[in-house]
């Protein structure tokens, strides 16, 4: 699938943050919940208001999938706080949690940097975990779940 636009676009779903992926190759919306991360793939011409309405209409479904995946995930001893070490691409990197407008986890100056809003600080676990491990479906772990529906 070919994404349009270079800067990532995010929408607040009132309890979760959804990554918006715009593409010329879609005629309808596709909502995905993968390891606690929500993404919505939409046609390029879809307005922000329509995206917000889709997220609002499917909020219950999205929250159910996030809760299901959280319950199925193996317990972790990680606390996802600044200074904690995480293996990534064969090396260990320290996590730095910054408070501010949400941004994806990035590897900057030898540290994994996660920026989250103060009121959503507890959700840093999902964003860091998703960035470090990507999308995977292993027996005994939560498998990617998605909803495809018409955008119009």
C-alpha positions, 0 to 999 in steps of 0.5 A: 500500500502506497502512503501519501504524504511524508509527515505522520498524521495522528488523531486523538480518539478519546482514549487512544491515538490513531495513526492516519495513513492516506493512500491513493489505493483505498476507496474505503476506510480500514481500521487496524488495532495491532499490539495496542496501536491503532491505525486508520487507512483512508483514501487521500480525499477523506476529510479530517472530520470524516476520520474523526467521525469514523473513530468516534463510531468505532471507538467501542470496537477499538477499545474492546480490541485494545483490551483484548490484546492487553489481556492476551499479552504476556506480563512484562517486568518493564515499567517504561520509564526514563532510563530503562534499557530496551534491546533494539536491533541487537543493541541495548538502548535507554528510554527517554520519556518526554512530556509534550505533543504525541510523537512516534518513538524515535532513536535519537542520539543513542536513546529511544525517545518517546513523547507523550501527553501528560494525561496519556503517560500510561500509554507510553508502554504501548507506543514503545512496545509497538515501535520496538517489536513491530507487528507480529502474530505468534502463538499465544500472543495477540494477533493483529486485528482489523476492521474494514468498512466503507468510508462513505 
